[in-house]
Amino acid sequence: MKKIEAIIRPFKLDEVKEALLEVGVRGMTITEVRGYGRQKGHKETYRGSEYQIEFVPKIKLEVVVDESIFEKAIDAILTTAKTGQVGDGKIFISDISDAIRIRTDESGTEAL
């Protein structure tokens, strides 16, 4: 099993969610986060005053998938989250040794 953590633009969430559902991802966790990468925020003007936005709002999407759909899930995120602009986000991948569904005590891929 693999855990995929994707940091994406907030307006891309619905597209990414639909694409993941189409490839067979059955559950996901979404968190509203703020941060910066290479762009180190951006400048905005409000009522004639310019100010620096250091932490940009993003969405952190977490899914755990079976190895059989792992590549499809990565491709779904890449194709739907990409705008081609700085700040599109990142994908982090981790190995998961086990998962256990609390309600039924199922483990492994059955728990997903």
C-alpha positions in Angstrom: 0.0 0.0 0.0 1.1 3.6 -0.7 0.1 6.8 1.0 -0.2 9.8 -1.4 -0.1 13.3 0.1 -0.8 16.0 -2.5 -0.6 19.7 -1.9 -2.8 21.4 -4.5 -4.5 24.6 -5.3 -8.0 24.9 -3.6 -9.9 25.5 -6.8 -8.6 22.2 -8.2 -10.0 20.0 -5.4 -13.2 19.0 -7.1 -11.5 18.0 -10.4 -8.8 16.0 -8.5 -11.5 14.3 -6.3 -13.5 13.2 -9.4 -10.5 11.9 -11.2 -9.4 9.9 -8.1 -12.9 8.4 -7.8 -12.8 7.4 -11.4 -9.6 5.4 -10.9 -11.0 3.6 -7.9 -9.8 5.6 -4.8 -12.5 4.9 -2.2 -11.6 7.4 0.5 -9.6 10.5 1.1 -8.8 13.1 3.8 -8.8 16.8 2.9 -7.2 19.5 5.0 -7.0 23.2 4.4 -3.4 24.3 4.9 -1.2 27.3 4.3 2.4 27.4 3.3 4.9 28.4 0.7 7.4 26.8 -1.6 9.8 28.4 -4.1 7.6 31.3 -4.8 7.7 32.3 -1.1 4.2 33.8 -1.1 3.1 36.7 -3.3 2.3 40.4 -3.1 -1.2 41.8 -3.2 -2.6 45.4 -3.3 -5.5 46.4 -1.0 -6.8 49.9 -1.1 -3.6 51.2 -2.6 -1.3 49.5 -0.1 0.9 46.7 -1.2 1.5 43.8 1.3 3.2 40.4 1.2 1.2 37.2 1.6 3.8 34.8 3.0 1.6 31.7 3.5 -0.5 30.8 0.5 -3.8 28.8 1.1 -3.6 25.3 -0.3 -5.4 21.9 0.1 -3.6 18.9 1.4 -5.2 15.7 0.1 -4.3 12.3 1.6 -5.1 8.9 0.2 -3.9 5.4 0.9 -4.2 3.1 -2.2 -3.4 -0.4 -3.2 -0.3 -0.9 -5.4 -2.6 -1.9 -8.2 -4.1 1.6 -8.7 -1.1 3.6 -7.4 0.2 4.8 -10.8 -3.3 5.6 -12.0 -3.9 7.7 -8.8 -0.7 9.6 -9.3 -1.5 10.3 -13.0 -5.0 11.4 -12.1 -3.6 14.0 -9.6 -0.9 15.2 -12.0 -3.2 15.7 -15.0 -6.0 17.4 -13.1 -4.0 19.6 -10.6 -1.5 21.0 -13.1 -2.0 24.5 -14.3 1.6 25.0 -15.5 2.1 28.0 -13.2 4.4 28.3 -10.1 2.6 27.1 -7.0 0.8 24.1 -8.5 1.9 22.0 -5.5 3.7 18.8 -4.7 3.1 15.1 -4.3 4.7 13.1 -1.5 4.6 9.3 -1.5 5.1 6.9 1.5 5.0 3.2 2.0 2.3 2.0 4.4 2.9 -1.3 6.1 -0.7 -1.9 7.3 -4.1 -0.4 7.7 -6.8 -1.5 10.2 -10.5 -0.6 10.0 -11.5 0.1 13.6 -15.2 -0.9 13.2 -14.5 -4.4 11.7 -10.9 -5.2 12.6 -10.2 -5.7 8.9 -6.6 -5.1 7.9 -4.5 -4.6 4.8 -6.2 -3.6 1.6 -9.6 -4.8 2.9 -9.4 -2.0 5.4 -9.2 0.7 2.7 
